[in-house]
Amino acid sequence: MFKRKEIYLLDEVRKFISKVNELKDTCIIVEGKEDLIGLRQIGVSIPILTYNTPKFNLKILKSPWRRFIILTDWDDKGNNIYRRIRHILEEYGYYVDEYFRDEFRRLTTQIKLGNSVEEICKGIFNLSLMYQGEV
């Protein structure tokens, strides 16, 4: 029974990633390089910025994107970073798309992959390998 649920949710995650990849004028912001690498491994192809870079604010200021999805970890530190990034973006007049953050969390919580973007991406990647050809 659990296998069937994992396969179903993995398929839902793949559909979700396809929706994300279709977004125009959108960039994802993550905490660090490992989160960026994880999102790339699971197939996210739209632009991704990392928050912990020295010129983050400058990159935002010169940004060609109008919409941002903030994918930080779901712990206290990650939630604080989320609020900080959101504040910066709103100060510059950008749109913060919370739907995709919430949906990513909702889908991955159901298969208990962790609280960090990096852990979740590793879990999705491993499930993809485990159920290759079944989805």
MDAnalysis code that builds the backbone (N, CA, C; Angstrom):
import MDAnalysis as mda
import numpy as np

u = mda.Universe.empty(405, n_residues=135, atom_resindex=np.repeat(np.arange(135), 3), trajectory=True)
u.add_TopologyAttr("name", ["N", "CA", "C"] * 135)
u.add_TopologyAttr("resid", np.arange(1, 136))
u.add_TopologyAttr("resname", ["MET", "PHE", "LYS", "ARG", "LYS", "GLU", "ILE", "TYR", "LEU", "LEU", "ASP", "GLU", "VAL", "ARG", "LYS", "PHE", "ILE", "SER", "LYS", "VAL", "ASN", "GLU", "LEU", "LYS", "ASP", "THR", "CYS", "ILE", "ILE", "VAL", "GLU", "GLY", "LYS", "GLU", "ASP", "LEU", "ILE", "GLY", "LEU", "ARG", "GLN", "ILE", "GLY", "VAL", "SER", "ILE", "PRO", "ILE", "LEU", "THR", "TYR", "ASN", "THR", "PRO", "LYS", "PHE", "ASN", "LEU", "LYS", "ILE", "LEU", "LYS", "SER", "PRO", "TRP", "ARG", "ARG", "PHE", "ILE", "ILE", "LEU", "THR", "ASP", "TRP", "ASP", "ASP", "LYS", "GLY", "ASN", "ASN", "ILE", "TYR", "ARG", "ARG", "ILE", "ARG", "HIS", "ILE", "LEU", "GLU", "GLU", "TYR", "GLY", "TYR", "TYR", "VAL", "ASP", "GLU", "TYR", "PHE", "ARG", "ASP", "GLU", "PHE", "ARG", "ARG", "LEU", "THR", "THR", "GLN", "ILE", "LYS", "LEU", "GLY", "ASN", "SER", "VAL", "GLU", "GLU", "ILE", "CYS", "LYS", "GLY", "ILE", "PHE", "ASN", "LEU", "SER", "LEU", "MET", "TYR", "GLN", "GLY", "GLU", "VAL"])
u.atoms.positions = np.array([
    [0.823, -1.204, 0.000],
    [0.000, 0.000, 0.000],
    [0.856, 1.252, 0.000],
    [1.928, 1.266, 0.819],
    [2.786, 2.434, 0.889],
    [3.451, 2.692, -0.465],
    [3.865, 1.618, -1.145],
    [4.511, 1.753, -2.446],
    [3.574, 2.468, -3.434],
    [2.323, 2.094, -3.439],
    [1.364, 2.703, -4.353],
    [1.218, 4.206, -4.065],
    [1.191, 4.552, -2.775],
    [1.082, 5.960, -2.384],
    [2.330, 6.736, -2.823],
    [3.505, 6.134, -2.630],
    [4.753, 6.788, -3.046],
    [4.772, 7.022, -4.549],
    [4.346, 6.025, -5.308],
    [4.332, 6.151, -6.773],
    [3.360, 7.250, -7.189],
    [2.181, 7.280, -6.578],
    [1.185, 8.312, -6.887],
    [1.743, 9.705, -6.576],
    [2.321, 9.866, -5.381],
    [2.840, 11.179, -4.985],
    [4.058, 11.580, -5.813],
    [4.874, 10.614, -6.191],
    [6.009, 10.904, -7.062],
    [5.512, 11.428, -8.409],
    [4.463, 10.835, -8.918],
    [3.855, 11.315, -10.159],
    [3.307, 12.731, -9.980],
    [2.693, 13.007, -8.829],
    [2.183, 14.354, -8.539],
    [3.324, 15.365, -8.452],
    [4.427, 14.977, -7.842],
    [5.599, 15.857, -7.753],
    [6.133, 16.149, -9.150],
    [6.190, 15.146, -10.000],
    [6.668, 15.356, -11.378],
    [5.762, 16.312, -12.141],
    [4.453, 16.174, -11.973],
    [3.516, 17.107, -12.613],
    [3.713, 18.517, -12.076],
    [3.931, 18.610, -10.772],
    [4.168, 19.897, -10.134],
    [5.434, 20.553, -10.704],
    [6.504, 19.779, -10.846],
    [7.760, 20.313, -11.395],
    [7.550, 20.781, -12.834],
    [6.757, 20.053, -13.598],
    [6.443, 20.482, -14.967],
    [5.740, 21.829, -14.971],
    [4.800, 22.018, -14.043],
    [4.107, 23.316, -13.931],
    [5.089, 24.428, -13.592],
    [5.981, 24.147, -12.659],
    [6.986, 25.143, -12.272],
    [7.854, 25.503, -13.483],
    [8.286, 24.504, -14.235],
    [9.162, 24.740, -15.379],
    [8.477, 25.525, -16.501],
    [7.152, 25.544, -16.512],
    [6.418, 26.300, -17.522],
    [6.255, 27.774, -17.155],
    [6.564, 28.136, -15.916],
    [6.386, 29.515, -15.472],
    [7.350, 30.447, -16.199],
    [6.822, 31.547, -16.675],
    [7.641, 32.557, -17.344],
    [7.935, 33.677, -16.356],
    [9.035, 34.359, -16.579],
    [9.377, 35.534, -15.780],
    [9.434, 35.208, -14.288],
    [9.907, 33.993, -13.961],
    [9.901, 33.506, -12.581],
    [11.268, 32.947, -12.208],
    [11.632, 33.153, -10.952],
    [12.883, 32.641, -10.415],
    [12.612, 32.038, -9.035],
    [13.299, 30.954, -8.727],
    [13.213, 30.341, -7.401],
    [14.403, 30.835, -6.581],
    [14.158, 31.103, -5.308],
    [15.239, 31.472, -4.393],
    [15.344, 30.383, -3.335],
    [16.557, 29.880, -3.129],
    [16.824, 28.851, -2.121],
    [17.893, 29.368, -1.156],
    [18.074, 28.641, -0.050],
    [19.054, 29.058, 0.960],
    [20.492, 28.893, 0.477],
    [20.808, 27.754, -0.099],
    [22.201, 27.500, -0.442],
    [22.381, 26.648, -1.674],
    [23.638, 26.412, -1.986],
    [24.038, 25.688, -3.201],
    [23.492, 24.264, -3.244],
    [23.465, 23.573, -2.098],
    [22.967, 22.190, -2.082],
    [21.485, 22.127, -2.449],
    [20.724, 23.150, -2.046],
    [19.305, 23.213, -2.417],
    [19.162, 23.399, -3.927],
    [19.989, 24.258, -4.486],
    [19.980, 24.495, -5.929],
    [20.299, 23.201, -6.670],
    [21.349, 22.515, -6.235],
    [21.752, 21.253, -6.873],
    [20.618, 20.228, -6.773],
    [19.989, 20.137, -5.606],
    [18.883, 19.196, -5.420],
    [17.725, 19.468, -6.353],
    [17.350, 20.732, -6.488],
    [16.240, 21.083, -7.388],
    [16.586, 20.759, -8.840],
    [17.818, 20.989, -9.220],
    [18.244, 20.632, -10.587],
    [18.176, 19.114, -10.788],
    [18.585, 18.347, -9.775],
    [18.562, 16.878, -9.892],
    [17.158, 16.338, -10.096],
    [16.159, 17.009, -9.523],
    [14.793, 16.495, -9.681],
    [14.078, 17.127, -10.873],
    [14.801, 17.924, -11.668],
    [14.252, 18.379, -12.936],
    [13.785, 19.819, -13.009],
    [14.014, 20.610, -11.980],
    [13.617, 22.027, -12.044],
    [14.578, 22.745, -12.975],
    [14.032, 23.435, -13.984],
    [14.892, 24.059, -14.990],
    [14.809, 25.582, -15.038],
    [13.871, 26.186, -14.305],
    [13.794, 27.648, -14.332],
    [14.952, 28.227, -13.503],
    [15.233, 29.525, -13.643],
    [16.351, 30.123, -12.901],
    [16.212, 29.951, -11.383],
    [17.364, 29.740, -10.735],
    [17.413, 29.588, -9.275],
    [18.541, 30.470, -8.743],
    [18.224, 31.277, -7.736],
    [19.223, 32.086, -7.037],
    [19.421, 31.532, -5.636],
    [20.649, 31.648, -5.114],
    [20.888, 31.256, -3.732],
    [20.986, 32.502, -2.863],
    [20.361, 32.412, -1.703],
    [20.304, 33.541, -0.774],
    [21.643, 33.823, -0.123],
    [22.425, 32.809, 0.152],
    [23.651, 33.002, 0.919],
    [24.845, 33.404, 0.052],
    [24.602, 34.211, -0.965],
    [25.694, 34.727, -1.789],
    [25.894, 36.207, -1.472],
    [27.122, 36.702, -1.571],
    [27.417, 38.077, -1.186],
    [26.618, 39.146, -1.950],
    [26.292, 38.893, -3.179],
    [25.617, 39.920, -3.990],
    [24.144, 39.612, -4.219],
    [23.516, 38.921, -3.265],
    [22.112, 38.528, -3.432],
    [21.211, 39.738, -3.693],
    [21.297, 40.771, -2.858],
    [20.431, 41.944, -3.033],
    [20.661, 42.619, -4.380],
    [21.915, 42.677, -4.821],
    [22.231, 43.273, -6.109],
    [21.618, 42.461, -7.249],
    [21.695, 41.132, -7.128],
    [21.093, 40.269, -8.160],
    [19.584, 40.493, -8.231],
    [18.957, 40.673, -7.081],
    [17.516, 40.923, -7.050],
    [17.206, 42.269, -7.693],
    [17.979, 43.275, -7.327],
    [17.755, 44.626, -7.841],
    [17.867, 44.672, -9.357],
    [18.802, 43.897, -9.915],
    [19.020, 43.873, -11.371],
    [18.236, 42.752, -12.044],
    [17.326, 42.164, -11.323],
    [16.609, 40.986, -11.792],
    [15.694, 41.249, -12.988],
    [15.726, 40.340, -13.971],
    [14.770, 40.440, -15.085],
    [13.423, 39.778, -14.743],
    [13.344, 39.101, -13.587],
    [12.142, 38.361, -13.222],
    [11.187, 39.240, -12.424],
    [9.912, 38.925, -12.507],
    [8.891, 39.681, -11.773],
    [8.275, 38.845, -10.658],
    [8.355, 37.526, -10.776],
    [7.759, 36.615, -9.786],
    [8.863, 35.761, -9.178],
    [8.739, 35.544, -7.871],
    [9.712, 34.717, -7.171],
    [9.007, 33.663, -6.327],
    [9.599, 32.470, -6.327],
    [9.152, 31.390, -5.450],
    [10.282, 31.188, -4.440],
    [9.972, 31.315, -3.170],
    [10.987, 31.161, -2.130],
    [10.873, 29.748, -1.551],
    [11.908, 28.959, -1.747],
    [11.938, 27.594, -1.203],
    [13.065, 27.496, -0.186],
    [12.749, 27.878, 1.043],
    [13.690, 27.718, 2.146],
    [13.230, 26.541, 2.980],
    [14.093, 26.085, 3.867],
    [13.749, 24.958, 4.733],
    [12.574, 25.328, 5.632],
    [11.897, 24.297, 6.137],
    [10.717, 24.508, 6.974],
    [11.058, 24.326, 8.456],
    [12.194, 24.878, 8.853],
    [12.559, 24.911, 10.269],
    [12.601, 26.391, 10.684],
    [12.955, 26.679, 11.935],
    [12.964, 28.071, 12.398],
    [13.894, 28.944, 11.569],
    [15.099, 28.454, 11.330],
    [16.070, 29.221, 10.541],
    [15.538, 29.486, 9.135],
    [15.032, 28.448, 8.484],
    [14.502, 28.588, 7.129],
    [13.307, 29.526, 7.068],
    [12.434, 29.448, 8.064],
    [11.270, 30.340, 8.099],
    [11.687, 31.791, 8.307],
    [12.735, 32.014, 9.119],
    [13.246, 33.383, 9.299],
    [13.849, 33.914, 8.000],
    [14.601, 33.066, 7.319],
    [15.179, 33.459, 6.031],
    [14.069, 33.750, 5.027],
    [13.029, 32.918, 5.023],
    [11.881, 33.131, 4.134],
    [11.291, 34.528, 4.353],
    [11.052, 34.879, 5.615],
    [10.474, 36.201, 5.911],
    [11.402, 37.336, 5.471],
    [12.704, 37.155, 5.692],
    [13.679, 38.173, 5.286],
    [13.674, 38.362, 3.766],
    [13.716, 37.260, 3.024],
    [13.722, 37.329, 1.555],
    [12.422, 37.955, 1.062],
    [11.333, 37.523, 1.629],
    [10.032, 38.064, 1.212],
    [9.984, 39.571, 1.431],
    [10.492, 40.022, 2.557],
    [10.518, 41.452, 2.854],
    [11.350, 42.208, 1.804],
    [12.530, 41.675, 1.477],
    [13.390, 42.305, 0.464],
    [12.654, 42.400, -0.872],
    [12.064, 41.284, -1.293],
    [11.369, 41.252, -2.588],
    [10.198, 42.230, -2.622],
    [9.414, 42.255, -1.566],
    [8.266, 43.158, -1.532],
    [8.708, 44.618, -1.507],
    [9.836, 44.912, -0.854],
    [10.376, 46.278, -0.873],
    [10.703, 46.718, -2.291],
    [11.210, 45.798, -3.100],
    [11.545, 46.099, -4.490],
    [10.332, 46.006, -5.426],
    [9.196, 45.624, -4.891],
    [7.971, 45.571, -5.690],
    [7.761, 44.293, -6.472],
    [8.445, 43.209, -6.089],
    [8.287, 41.934, -6.780],
    [7.138, 41.131, -6.182],
    [6.624, 40.199, -6.970],
    [5.550, 39.312, -6.536],
    [6.149, 38.031, -5.962],
    [5.758, 37.689, -4.747],
    [6.186, 36.440, -4.115],
    [5.052, 35.435, -4.262],
    [5.314, 34.370, -4.995],
    [4.304, 33.351, -5.274],
    [4.356, 32.288, -4.181],
    [3.414, 32.326, -3.269],
    [3.390, 31.379, -2.153],
    [2.740, 30.050, -2.525],
    [1.950, 30.029, -3.582],
    [1.254, 28.798, -3.965],
    [2.250, 27.656, -4.185],
    [3.316, 27.917, -4.933],
    [4.243, 26.848, -5.269],
    [5.044, 26.382, -4.058],
    [5.382, 27.284, -3.145],
    [6.048, 26.882, -1.898],
    [5.128, 25.969, -1.095],
    [3.871, 26.389, -0.944],
    [2.903, 25.613, -0.165],
    [2.615, 24.257, -0.814],
    [2.489, 24.240, -2.121],
    [2.183, 22.995, -2.831],
    [3.361, 22.020, -2.767],
    [4.573, 22.530, -2.919],
    [5.766, 21.686, -2.802],
    [5.801, 21.041, -1.427],
    [5.538, 21.818, -0.407],
    [5.534, 21.311, 0.967],
    [4.416, 20.287, 1.180],
    [3.224, 20.597, 0.675],
    [2.079, 19.694, 0.843],
    [2.364, 18.330, 0.220],
    [2.868, 18.334, -0.993],
    [3.140, 17.073, -1.689],
    [4.222, 16.258, -0.986],
    [5.286, 16.906, -0.581],
    [6.415, 16.170, -0.017],
    [6.194, 15.776, 1.436],
    [5.322, 16.469, 2.144],
    [5.015, 16.107, 3.529],
    [4.292, 14.766, 3.575],
    [3.504, 14.491, 2.562],
    [2.720, 13.256, 2.544],
    [3.593, 12.000, 2.477],
    [4.798, 12.145, 1.965],
    [5.691, 10.986, 1.918],
    [6.887, 11.171, 2.851],
    [6.763, 12.118, 3.766],
    [7.715, 12.321, 4.870],
    [9.175, 12.286, 4.406],
    [9.519, 13.250, 3.572],
    [10.871, 13.293, 3.033],
    [11.813, 14.204, 3.818],
    [11.303, 14.937, 4.796],
    [12.154, 15.809, 5.593],
    [11.645, 17.228, 5.643],
    [12.432, 18.092, 6.296],
    [12.060, 19.505, 6.448],
    [12.946, 20.448, 5.656],
    [13.994, 19.926, 5.060],
    [14.871, 20.812, 4.298],
    [14.693, 20.555, 2.806],
    [14.925, 21.592, 2.030],
    [14.807, 21.468, 0.575],
    [15.771, 20.399, 0.078],
    [16.979, 20.406, 0.607],
    [17.984, 19.418, 0.193],
    [17.528, 17.985, 0.490],
    [17.023, 17.728, 1.702],
    [16.535, 16.381, 2.074],
    [15.373, 15.952, 1.183],
    [14.456, 16.867, 0.951],
    [13.278, 16.563, 0.141],
    [13.702, 16.205, -1.281],
    [14.604, 16.986, -1.851],
    [15.069, 16.708, -3.217],
    [15.782, 15.360, -3.291],
    [16.613, 15.054, -2.292],
    [17.286, 13.753, -2.266],
    [16.264, 12.622, -2.188],
    [15.238, 12.820, -1.368],
    [14.188, 11.813, -1.245],
    [13.443, 11.592, -2.547],
    [13.099, 12.682, -3.219],
    [12.399, 12.587, -4.508],
    [13.290, 11.885, -5.527],
    [14.551, 12.266, -5.566],
    [15.500, 11.662, -6.498],
    [15.630, 10.159, -6.249],
    [15.771, 9.777, -4.982],
    [15.897, 8.353, -4.637],
    [14.630, 7.570, -4.966],
    [13.461, 8.154, -4.688],
    [12.203, 7.494, -5.056],
    [12.108, 7.327, -6.569],
    [12.568, 8.345, -7.308],
    [12.551, 8.259, -8.773],
    [13.380, 7.086, -9.262],
    [14.536, 6.892, -8.637],
    [15.384, 5.755, -9.015],
    [14.742, 4.427, -8.637],
    [14.144, 4.400, -7.435],
    [13.545, 3.168, -6.924],
    [12.368, 2.720, -7.795],
    [11.566, 3.689, -8.232],
    [10.345, 3.348, -8.978],
    [10.463, 3.688, -10.458],
    [11.674, 3.739, -10.953],
    [11.901, 4.050, -12.355],
    [11.090, 3.109, -13.244],
    [10.354, 3.675, -14.163],
    [9.550, 2.867, -15.066],
    [8.167, 2.543, -14.551],
    [7.902, 2.823, -13.274],
    [6.579, 2.534, -12.711],
    [5.684, 3.761, -12.683],
    [6.257, 4.928, -12.934],
    [5.468, 6.165, -12.910],
    [5.212, 6.616, -14.317],
])
